[in-house]
Structures are given as C-alpha cells and as structure tokens.
Amino acid sequence: MQVLVTGGTGFIGAHTVRALLNAGHKVRLLIRGEAKMRQLFGNRIEEFVVGDVTDETAVKQALLGCQGVIHCAAKVSVDPRDAPAVQETNIGGTRLVIGSAVNQGLTHIIYVSSVAALYDGSAQGLSGYSPVGRAQGAYGQSKVACEHYVRAQQAAGAPISITYPSSVIGPDDPGCGAPHQGIKTYLAGYVPVMPSGGQWIDVRDVAAAHLRLIEADMPAGRITLGGHFLPWSELADLLAELTGVSKQKIFISGGLMRLIGRAFDGLRFFRLRVALPVTREGMVYATRWVKLERHSAELDLGMHFRPVEVTLADAIASLFAAGEISSRQAGKLARAL
C-alpha cells in the first residue's frame, strides 16, 4: 500500500515509517526539509513532498495516489507566545490533511491524537469513547479541537482510526521530547515523588499499532494505547534497579508542583535562556493522572505491549548513546553498550 506519513521525522512518526517500510509498504513523506529525513532513513524514502501540513497544495500533492495516511504531525510548545502557531499547525493541519484524505477517497486514514484530547480529572478512567476533554494550555486545546473535527468525520462515515498513546518512550528519539526529559530528571539523582504516577508505552508498540491499522480491512474506530502505569515512587525504584544507581526520593505535594508549574508558565513570557522543566498543565497530568485503558489495543489489534522494564532500559541506553545523559546516570546500562 502507498502510505503518506506526516510528522515522519518525529519520534512516533519515524518509528511508524520504519515499521511500514519493514513490512513492505511504499511510504511517502510530507516534510519541511530533506536533510533530517536523510539522516533518519538514508535512501529508504524514495517519495517525499517538501511542504507544511498547513500548505493545501503540498498536502494534496502528497496525498495523490495514496491509499492510506497516518497523520502524526503536530506542534508541541508550552510557550504561551507560541499559541497561535500551535493552533494553526495542529487544528489547521489536521483539518487539511484529514479532510483532504476523506475528500480524495483514501481507504485507511489514521489520526494520532493525544491524552490531552480526553483528559478529565474527575473520570475513573479514559478510553477512546470517553467524551472529549477540556484542556487548559494551547497544545491541549488544539488537540481537543482536532478531536471534535475528526470524530465528526468518523460519525459521517469516513474510514478513520484514531490512536491515543500515553507517554511515549523508547529508543531513538530525534528530539528528546517531554517524556524523555522527565526520565532525565529522574536519573539526575534526586527524584521528585508526587501523588499519582505516569503511564508509559513503547514507541515501537505505537508503530506496530499503526501498521496493524493500515493493514486492517476496516477502520478500528478509536484505540487507546495505554501501555503500563507506574506510581512515581515505583518508577524511581525501577530506574535505580535498571541502572544500579541509587536514587534519593524527595516527596512533594501535588499542589506545590502545580503551583510551581503555574509560576514557570508566567516566566515563559520573558523568554528566559534557562529551560523551565514543568508546566501547570503537565503537573496536573503528573499529579492527577487518569489511567488510559489498554484493552482495546490488546483485543481489537492483538497487541502485546513490551514490558515497561525493557522499554525503560532501551530508552536509557539510547539517551546515553545520544549524549543526553552521562555514564554515571545510565549506570550499568552504559557499561553494557
């Protein structure tokens, strides 16, 4: 099958592209520049269109002749001054890519959504059939708006599947995104232990789910990719076990972490040169996490998620190989390379 992937040089997108290529599919990419694509895939990509997901001409050209599309592209930023660009890229890009795919009659359309589109702190759990959530930050609000649009297309009969990955980690992250930044914090020696916990899924499992959806006869509707939930204290213990490096736990209240996140959000208006590690919205998720169910992927797609120990070990080894963490932080995982 000829499949267009947007966001193919990002973390989820790159692993999805490799899964498609390894299964024998023809992959076309919509990219903003060729250099990163060649760095990631060499000469394995023969067809690509240079352009943006908000460029109607480029999107329609990229979709021409394809039977499937996987829309991974999104702009993620916590800087409030980036809000217009986040809205334009995520909402405008999704409407253009998904809408054009429907209009051109593609039979396999996959939209990669986000937990931010579903989050409800009062819910007992989240699934693909939970109501659309209410987000506070620009990114979350953009994913909520996209969710409303894509669900409306589904309701009208379009052959769309939606995936909802939890925090995606694993090897070979081109941009060292927020979940890996969080792991780096926990490897630094002093571990903040908050209420609640995190839910992790291996990027290779996300890619495998996208491959199965492309190869399915019918769209699967809405698939949550929940992976594994770990309380923060258990994550700290597991990281210590995997690296052989002891961790000093610092217990912090959820209210304080959310207050710190709010303060950092305010400081971002000044565009400080120092990276600010948390946001209020991020700390709401971190301290009031609502579990994302995993059974739809296991039952509908026949998925078997990798053990979280394997995923974390591979992620840490990859962070060390990329120079993101020191040999001391990686511990025995560095020595094993």
N, C-alpha and C positions, 0 to 999 in steps of 0.2 A: 504494500500500500504506500502511496505517496502521502507523507505527513508533514505539515508545516508545524514548526515549534517556534513560538515566540518566547523571548527570555531564555534562549538556548545556551547562552554563555553564563547564566547564573547557576546557582548551586543545584536546585531541583531540575532546572532545565537541562543542564549539562549531563547529569546522570540519566535523565529521561532520554536525551538524544543518544547516548551510548547504548542504552537498553534497546532502543528501536533499531539502531544500526546493527547491533549484535544479533538481532532477531531477523535481519534480512530486509527491513523496510527501507524505502527511499526517504531520506529526510531533507527537507528544505528549511532554511533558517531565515527569519527576518531579524536583521542585526543592524546596529548603528555603526559598526566598524569591523573590518575584516581581520585586523591583527589579533585580537583576543580569540576569535574563532579559530584561527590557525594555530595559536598557542595551545588551545584545548584539544583540537581534533586533528591537527595536521591537515592531510589532504583527504580525510574521510568524507568531508562535506563537499559535494560537487555542485549543489544548487543553493544559492542564497540570494536574498534581496537586501540591499542596503537601504534602510529607512527606519522610521519610527512607527510605533503602534498607533500613533495619532495621525499618521500620514495616509489618507484614504487611497491615494494612487499606489503607494508601496504595498499597503495591506492587500488590496485587490489583486495586484500583480503576484504577490507571494502566494495567495490562495489559489490562483488559477491552475487547474489541473490536479489539485489535491483532493483526496477523498477524506482525509482526516486533518484535524488541527488540535494542538494542545497549547492552550493559552496560559503560559507561565509568567509572562512579563508583568512586572509591577514596580512602581517606585516606592521604596520604603525610606521614610525620613521622619525623625521626631522633631526636627527644627520647625517651629511654627511658621517661620517665613517661607518654608518650602510648601506650605499647604496648597497654594494654587497649582503648583506643578504636580503634586501628588494627586490632586483631584483630576486634573486634565489627563494625566497619563493613565491612571487607574480606571476612572469612570469613562472618559472619552475613548481610551484604548480598548477597553472591554466591549463597549457598545459597538465600536467599529469592527473589531476582529470577530466577535461572536455574531453580531448582526450580519456582517458580510458573509460569514461562513454559512449561516442559515439561508441567506438570500441566494447564494451560489449553489445550494443543494448538497453541501458536504454531508456525508452519512455518519461520520464519527467526530463529534465535537466535544472536547474536554476542556472545562474551565477549572483552573486551580484557585480555589477560594482560600479562606483563612478562618481560624477560630475566632478572629475578631469580628467576622460577619455573623457569628452565632452567639457570642458571649452574653450571658445573663447571670449575674452573680447570685440571683435567687433560685436558679434552676437546680434540680437534683442531678442532672446530667445533660449532656449535649449530644445530639445526633444530627444527621443531615436533614431530618424532618422537624427539628426544633424551629420555632419561629425565628425570623431574622432578628438579630440583636440590636442593641443601641450602644454605639461606641462614642468615646469622648474625643480622641485625637483625630487628626486629619486622615491618617492612614486607615484607622479603623472605620471612620465614617465613609471613606471612599469604598472600602470593601463591602460595607453594608449596602451602599447604593448599587454597587455592581451585583450584589446578591439579589436584590429586588429585580433588577433588569433580567438577569439570567434565569431566575425562577419563572418570570413572566414568559420568557421564550419557551421554557420547558412546558409550562401549562398550555401553551398554544400548540404543542406537539412537536417542537424541534428536537432532534436527536442529540440531546446534550447530556453529558455526565458531569457532575461536579465532585471534586475531591476536596477534603478538608484535612490537611495534615496538621498534626500537633507540632511541637517544637522539633524542627528537622536538624539532625546532626549526622555526622559520619565523615568519611574521608573526602579529601579533595574539594574543599570549599573555596572557590576562587576569590570570594570577597570576605571571608571570615565574618559571617553575619552574626546577628544578635545572640542566637543560642550558643554559638561557639565562643562569643565574647563572655557569656555567662560562665561557661566552663572554665575559661581562662581565669576568671575571678576566683572560682572555687579551687583552682590549682595554685593560687598565689601563696597559700599557707594559712591565712586566716579566713575561715569560712563563715559567711553570714548565714545563720539558720533562722528562717522565718516560718510563720504558720503556713500551712498548706504544702504545696510541692510543685513539681513540674512533670510534664508528660512529654516523652521523647519517642521519636520514630526515626529509623534509619533511612537516610536519603535513598539508599538502594532499594528499600522496600517501597518507597513512594514511586520511584521509577518503574518498579515491577508492576505496581498497580496501574500506572498509566499505560504500560504495554498491554496488560490484560484487557483494559478498557478499549484500546484501539483494536484489539483482535477479537473483541466480543461481537456477537451477532446483533445485539440490541444494546442501547444505552442502559446503564445501570442505575440511573437516577442520581442519587446523592450518597457518596461513600465517605464516611469518616475514617481517617487513618490515625487511630488513637495511639497505637504503639504501647508504651509502658509508662505507668505513673509511679513516681518515686517522691516520697516526702523529702524535703531539703536535707534533713539530718541523714537519711539513708543514702542520698546522693553523695554527701560528704564522706560517709563511711566507705561507699563503693569506690570512689575516686582514690581514697587512701589505700584500699586493698589492691586496686589495679596498678597504681604507681609505686606502691611501697613507701610512700612519703606520708608521714602523719599530718593530720590537719587539726588546727586549733579552732574549735567551734565558738562562734560568737552569736548568742541568741538575741534576736532583735524583734521587736513587736511589729506586726503588720501596719499598725497605724503610723509608726515612726517611718517605716520605709515608704509609705505612700506620701507622707509629708515631705520627705527628702526628694522624692520624685517630683512633687509639685514645685519645690524650690528650684530644682535643676531645670525644669521646664521654663521657669521665669528667666533664669540665667542665659538660656539659649538665645534669647532675643539680642544678646550682646555679642553673639558670635565669638565666644572665647576660643582661644587656641587650644585650650585643655579639653580633652574628651570628657564628657559627662556621662557616667555609666548607666544611669537609670532615668526612667520617665515615670510620671504618675500612672499613666495607663499601663505601662509594663509592670509596675508594682502592684496594681490592682489584680492583674492576672496572676502574678507570682504569689501573692498572699491570700487570694480568694479564688484559687483555681477551681473550675468546674470540670469534672472529668469528661473527656470526649470518648464516646463508645467506640469499640474496635470490632464489634461482631459483624457489622455489615461487610467489611473488607474480608473477614475470615469466611463468612458464609457465602456472600454473593460472588466473590472473586477467588475463593480458595486460597487466601493469603495465609502465610505463616510468618509472623514477624520475627526478625532476628532477636536473640536475647539482648537485653539492654547492655549487658556486660561486654558483649562483642562489639556493639556499636560504639560504646564509650571508649573502649580500648583502641579501636581503629581511628576514632576521631582524635584522640590524644596523640597517637603516633603520627597522624597526618599534620596536626598542629605543630608538633616538634619538627617534622621534616620541612615544613614551610617556614620555620624560623619564628613562629608566633609565640612559642613558649621555650623555656630553657630546658637543658637536660636535667637539671635539678627538679624542675616541676614535672617533667614527664617520667622521671624516676626509672624504674626497671623497664618501662615501655621504650624509653630511648635506648637503653643498653641492648634491647632485643633487635634493634634495627641493624 
